[in-house]
Amino acid sequence: MPVVQHTLRRGGIYHLRCRVPSDLVPVIGRGEIHRSLATACPRKAKWRAHRLYGRVLDIFEGLRGMADTKEEWLAQLAAMSPSDREAAIGDLFDLATAAVREMEQEQGRREKAEKAARELGKQCGVLLGHLAETVSEDRLKQLEQVRDGVVGLQRDRDDLQRQKDELEGSAIVGQGEAIVAALSRRLGLPRHSATTPTVMQFLTDTYTKEKRLADDSQRHIVNFISLFARITGDKRLADYGRTDILNYVLILERLPRSLGKSPSDKSASIEDLFAKAARMSEKAGGPMTLSATTIGKHVQHVKGFFNTARRHLNFTTSDAIDEMFDGIKLSKGVPSAQKRKSWPMEQLNLLFATPIWQGTGSRPEDFTKRHKEGDHIYRDAYWWLPITALWTGARLEELAQLHHEDLVADSSGFRFIHIHGEGERRVKTANSIRRVPVHSVLAGFGFLDLFDHKKAGQRIWPELRPTGRMKKLGDTYSTHFTDYRRHCELYEPLMDFHSLRRTFITSMRTRANVDALTVAALAGHDEELPIFERAQQTNDYTDYGIAALAEQIERLDYAAYGLDLGLIEKT
């Protein structure tokens, strides 16, 4: 076992093991520095490692200053072969190693001066003064050259910064930044923070266009990144570190669960959002802040944003981004995600025994009064949507946007609905595009009669209108379905329209015993199937024919599971 941090033992001899900072890996040409401490004694190894590690850090700082400020230095690196560059930089570490060993011989005489040396250790002149007593003249001269070079480069950097401040915003500065960026990319070196855009600049100028985030279905990603910039102060990308991400997560933990659902949330201050979350939690008698799952989605989207920026701007490394974002532990009070429930068969029987399916007293256009009992049965979207979701596993919006031409037959005559994102239709992800065979029970209810190819280009349920911020066809229906269940005394938290999709998936897997990949193909590869993530590649190489899918979906038998089909058939 190492006797102190940054040491390891090989063949009984202790060695220093120091990780090279990610921004210097392209300069030094390696990810770690190893140097023998030439001792098997734990006490001596600890003393030598402590001092040698400090000098290695000094060299890192010197190299970082040179890499950031001198085009001559960059040009020299470009001209060197990899072996020459490694040898040149390796000489510096060899020099530091030798200096530590020689200093140890004079340790006794210098013990009284150690306190003063620690206080003045940052002063390079004092450090060289101590080294002069133990380091040979040649080595001392080399150290002095390194020191003079670093001091000169720092002076040049300060001069260039003053000139940049004077020319801020001018065309010359813009051209200079472009040259530095091009040179950094050519040499594979990270860019200096001053040459990278802010989060919002990169989001607006590049990320939104590349990821095609203008579509409303992807607006949540823009909102995630915008919230990150709002919380952290919208700094330049290269200026962010692990501390910024940790503070960002701490703030996410205190934001209200309903964040983004109210238009006022965008203009509200962070403190106002904290207060809103506190009021909601007090009213609910429990935490009403963002769940662990939601926070995880925020962090992953921001991490993806930084990785895209890295590929474009080369301002850091993928390892550095991993170190910034990975392994963050949430506070104990963060609520876990609440999963939707499946509909039990007895609850479905109660649902289909309500006025929409047994007779309503409302007029056809009075969607909010369908809970009133009467003699009318309207086989419109409000009658069909829950039934269709139960036998197809499709999402609400996928069903609401069905057109007359979306019912298709293959060469063998198998009928299926084609779920896709063409025209005005939208899908959640690329994997949502699929073909779902029409179950014989669903066909028996008259589902096929809804489609008329003479009306191609029109929706089968024209009564559904796009509403809400996202202009979704199912938005208003979702609200009406919730209110309807409340009126019928069937409302239960976490059991909603989307729960019908969960019921389909669960029944196919646990009762019909259909394999997970086939269910994923039918349902659109939903995240509710954990095995899908592990089998994604296999699934991509599998061609699902309609006949095979139809055979599997026919294994679904709700009547055998306890659903009273008579409640639907008689209407």
N, C-alpha and C positions, 0 to 999 in steps of 0.2 A: 504494500500500500504506500502511496506517496506520503512523505513526511510533511509536506506543505503544498499549498495550491500551486499549480503549474509545474509540478515535477512528476517524473515517472522513473521506474527502476528497470534497468536492462542488465541482465547478467550480474546482478549485485551492485552495479554502478548507477548512481543517480544522474538523471538528465533533466534539463529544463525543457518544458514543452509549452510554447507560447503560440496562441492562435493569432494569425495575421488579420488585422481589421479588414472587413470586406472591401472597403474602398481602396485598399493598398494591394490586394491580391493581384490585380493586373500589372501593377508596377513591380512587385517583388517576384512574381512568377510562381508563388507557392502559397498554400493555405496555412502552413504551420512552420514555426522555427524550432528546431531541435538543436541543443548544444549540450555536450557532456559536461557535468560538474566535476568529473575526475575524482570522485570520492564515494566510498561505500558507507561513510559515517553519516547518520541521519542529522546530527547537529551541524556538521560542516555543510552538508547539502542544503540545509535550511538557510544558513547564513549566505551561501553563495547564490542560491536561487533568488533570494530576496533582492540582492543587489544587482544581479545580472538582469532580472526581469525589469527593474527600473530603468536600466540603460537601454534595453531593447525598446521600451516605450518611448524613450527620448529619440531614438533613431526613427521610430514610426512617425513621430511628430515632425521631425526634420524632413522626412521623405514626403509627408503629406503636404507640407508647406511648399516644397519644390514642385510637386506634381500639380498643384493648384495655380501656380503663379508664373511659371517660366516656360515659354514656348521652346527655348533652347534645350531645356531639360527634356521636354517631350520629344523634341527632334532627335536628341541623343538616344533616348530609349528606342525610338523607332528604327534608328540606324544599327543598333546593337543586335547581335544574334541572341537567341534565348539563353544560350550557355554563357555568353559574355556578360549579359545583363545579370544573370543569377550570380556569377562569380564576383562582379563588381559590388553588388549589394551584400553578398555573403561576406566580403572582406570587412564590412562594417560590423557585422555580428561577431566575426572572429576576433576583431579588435576589442569589442566589448567583453567577450569571454576572457581573453587574456588579461585584460585590465582587472577584472574581478579576482582572478586567481592571484595576481601579483599584489593586489590590495590586501588580500587575506594575510600575507606574510608580515604586513606592518600593522595588523589589527590592534595588537597590544599597545603600541605607541600612540595610536589614534583614538583610543576609547574615550579619552577625556574630551576630544573635540567633536564627538559624534552629534551631540545635541545641537551645537552651532551649525554643523554640516546639514542636518535635517531642515533647520530653519532657513538656510540659504541655498538649499539644494537646487532650487529652480534657477539660480543664477549660474549661467554656464561658466563664467570666469572662475567662480569659487570652486566649482566641480573640477575644472582643469587644474586649479592650484593644488588640490588634494591628489589628483592623478599624477601630477608632475613628480611627486616623491616616489612613486612606485612604477610608473610606466616608462619604458625606454624612450629615448629622444626621438626616434623615428616614429614610434606610435603616437607620441604626444603631438608631433608635427601633423600627423594625419588627422588627429582629433581637432586640432586648431583649424585645419583647412575646412573640415566639416562644419565647425561652428561658424567660421567666417562666411561660408557659403550660405548657411541658413539665415544668418543675420542680414546678409545682403539681399537675399530673396525676400525676406520679410519687409525690408525697407522698400524694395521694388513693388511689393504688393500694396503697401500703404500708399505709395505714389500713384499707382494705377487706380486704387480705390478713390483717391481724391479727384483724379481726372474723370473717373466715371461719374462721380457725384456732380461734377461741373457740367458734364455733357448728358445728364440723365434725360432720356426721352429723345435724344437726337438720332439721326440716321446713322451716324458713325458708331454709336454704341450698339445699335441693332446689328450692323454689319459685323462688328467685333464679336458679339455674342454668337452670331451665326458661324463665324470662323472657328471660334473655340469649340462650339458644339460639333462641327464637322471634324475638327482635329481629334476631339475626344472619341468620336465614333470610329475614326480611322485607326486609332491606337488601342481601342477597346478599353478606354479609361472612363471612370464615372465622371459625370459632369458636375461642375461646381454649383452650389445651390443658387447662386445669383443668376444662372442661365436657365433655370427651370421655371415653368409657369406655375401659377397657383392652382389649387384644386379646381376652382370654378372656371379658370381660363382653359385648362385642359379638358374639362367636362364639356364646355361649350364649343371649343374650337375643334376638338378631335373625337373625344369619346362618344358623344351623342351621335355623331355621324357614322363612326365606325360600327358601333353596336346597333345602329338603327333604332334609337330610343325615342324617336319622335312619335312612334305608334303608342296609342294610349295604353295598350296592354303591357308596355314596358316602362311606363312613366314612374312606376314605383322605384325603379333603379335610380332614375334621376333624383327622385325625392330622397332616397337613401344617401346618395353622394352629397346632395345639397345640404342635408341635415348635418352630415359629418363636417363640411366646411363651416357651417354656421356654428357648430359647437366648438370647433378647434381654432377658429379665427381665420380660415382660408389662407394658410401660409403657402410658401413655395414648396413644391413636392419634396425636394431634397432636404428640407428643414425639419421634416417630421421624424420622430423617433418613438421608441417603445413607450415612453412616458406619455406622449400625446395620445396614443391608442388606449392606454390604461385609463387615462382621465376621460376619454370619450366614452368608454364602456361604463364607467361609473355614472356618467350623466344619463346614458341610455337606461340604466337600471331604475332611474327615478322618473322617467317620462310616462305619461298616461297610456293605458292599453289602447285607447281610442285614437291615438295620435294619427293625424292625417285625415280623419273622417269629417272634421269640421273645417270649413274654409278659414276660420279665424286662427287655426293652429299655425299657419305659415307666418302670420304677422305677430303672433304672441312671442314674448320673450321666454327664454329658458326658465326663468324664475316663475313666470305665469303658468308654464306647463307643469312645473313642479307642484304648484299650488292646486292646479286642476287635478293632478293625480292624487294628491292628498285628500281632496274633497271626495273624489270617486271612491277611494279606498275606505274612507270613513263611512260613507253611505252604504257601501257594500259589506262592511264588516270584515274586510280582508284586503290584501294587496290587489290593486287594479292597475298595476304598472306593466310595462312590457314583459312578456314571458321570456324564458331562457331561449326558446326556439326563435322567437322574433329577433332578439338581440343577436343571436348567432347568424341570422340571415343578413342583418345590417352589417356585421363585421365581415362576413364573407364577400358581400358585394363591394365593400370598400377595399378589401384586400385584392379582389379581382381588378378593381380600378387601378390600384397602384401597380399591379403586375403589367397591365396594359401600358401604363405610362412608362414603366421601365423599358419595355420593348421599343417604345418610340423614342425615348429620350436618353436611355442608358445612364441614368443618374445614380443607380444603385444596382445591387445584385439580387437575385431571387432568394438567396440565403438570408440576406439582410431583411427582406420583406417578411420572410417566414419568421425571423426572430422578432420582428415588430408585432406580428398579429397572432402567432400561434401560442397555445398553452395558457391563454387568459382564463383565470378562474373567476366565476361570478360570485357575488356576495350570497350569503346564505338566505337572505330574504327574497331573492328573485323567484317569482312563481314559475313553476314548470308549465309547459304547454298543456292545455286542456284539449284532449282529442274528442272529436265528434263521436257520438254513439251510433250504433246501427239501430234500425227500427225492428223491434221484436214483432213477431207475427201477430200477436194479440193487439198491439198498437196499430198495426196496419189494418187489421179488421175493423177497429174502431174508426180509423180515418176514412175508409171506404164506405162506412155506414153513415157518414155525415151528408148534409144536403147536396153538395156538389154532385155526388154519385147516386143519391137516393131521391132527390127532388128539392128544388129551391124555390122560394117565393120572390126572388129578385128578377129584375129585367135583365136581358142579355148584357147590356152595357154597364150594369151596376155591379162591377167586380167586387166592390168592398162590402156588398150585402149578400154574397152567396151563402153566408152561414144561416140565413133565414129559411125555415122549412117551407116547402110548397110542393107544387106538382111539376115544375119545369126542370128538365135536364138538358143542359147545353154542352154538347160534345165539342167544346173549343179547347184552347190551350190550357185552361184551368182544370178541365177534366182529364186531358191527355198527359200533361207534363209529368206528374208523379208516377203514373203507370209506365210511361216510356222510360223514365229514369230507372225504374225498378227492374225492367227486363233488358236494358242495354248497358247500364252503368255509366251512361254519358253525363257530362256536366250540364248544368242548367243552360249556360250560354250556348253550348254546342247544340242543344236541342232547339232552343228558341230561334236560332238562326237557320234552321233547316229550310231549304228551298224545294220546290216540286221536283227538280231534276236530281236531287240528292239521293233518291231511291234508285238503286241500280241493280241489274241482274247480271250474273256472270254467264259464261257460255253453257253452264249446266243448268241454268235456271234458278240458282240460289239468289234470293233477294237480300240486299244489304243496304244499309245507309252509309253514305260516304261522308265522313267528317273531315273537313279540310279548311284551309284559310284563304281560299281564292275569293276574289271580288270583295264584297263588303263583309264577308265572314271573317272571324278571327279564332285562332286556337291559342291555347295557353303556351305550348311549346311545340317544337318540330315533331316530337314524339307523339303529340296528340292527334296528328293526322293518321287516320286509320279507317278500316272498313269493319262495320259491326253487322253481322247477320241478323235478320229479323226473326226473333223467336216465334215458334208456331202459335204459342198462346197469345202473344202480342198481335200476330196477324189475325188470329181468331176474333180479337176485339174490334177488328176493322181498321187497323193501323195503315194497311196498304192503300185503303181507299182515300187517305188524306192526300195522296200524291197524284197530280195530274200533269203529265209532261207537256200538255198544251199551254200550261201556265209557267213554263220555264222562266226563271229570272225573278219569280215572286216567292215570298215565304208562305209556308203552309199555315202559319198562324199569324195573319196580318194584324190581329188585335193587339199583339205585343208591340210596344213602341219603345224606341231607345230613350232612356232617361238616365239621370245621374251624371256625375262628373265624367265617368268613363263612357257614357252613352251606350249602356248595355241594354239589350232587349229583355233580359231577365231581371233587371234591377227592380222595377216596380212590382213584378210578379213575386219576387222573393219577399218583399215587404208584405204584400197581400197574403201570401201563404202563411207567414208568421202570425199576422193578425187573425186570419181565419182559424188557425189552430187554437189561438187564445179564446176566440168566441165559442169554439166547440169544446173547450176545456181539455184540449189535447196537447197544449204547449208544454214542452219539457226542455230545459236548457241543454244545449249541445246535441239536440236531436232535431235537425232541420231538413231542408230539401237535399242538401249535399249528403246527408246521412243515408239517403236512398242509394246513392252511389256506393257508399261504404257497405250497405246491406248486400248489394249485388256482388261486390268483391269478396266479402266475407262468406256469403253463401256459396259462391263458386269454388272457393278454396276449401272450406271446412265441411260443406255438406255435399256438393257435387264432386268434390275431390279432383278438381281440374288443376293441372300444374301451374305454378306461379307465372311462368313465362307466357303461357297462353292467356291467362287472365290479364297479364300486363298488356298483351297485344290487343285484347278486347277493350280494356279500360283506358288505354292511352298511357301506359307506363307510369302510373301514378306513384308518388312517393309513399303512398300507404303500403306499398309492397317492398319491404326492406331488401328482400333477396334480389330485387331488380337491379339495384346498384352493383351488386357483385356479379350479376350475370348479364350486364349490359352488352358486353362484346359478343357473347353467344347469341343473344337475342338479335343483334344487328345482322348476324349471318344466317338467321332463320327466315325463310319465306313462308308466311302463313296464308295458305289457300282458303278461300271462302268455304269450301266444302268441309275442310278440317275444322275451321272455326265454328261453323254451323253445327257440326256434330258435337262439339264441346259445349256450346251454349245451350243445346237442347237437353243437356244433362241437368240444367237448372229446373227444379220442380218445386215451386213455392207451395203448391197445393199439398204436397207430401210434407212440407215443413209446417203446415198449419194455417196457410192463408186461405180464406174463404173466397174463391173465385166467383162464386155466385153473386156476391155483392157488386161485382163489376159486370158480369155477363148479362144480368137482367136489365141493365140500363142501356 
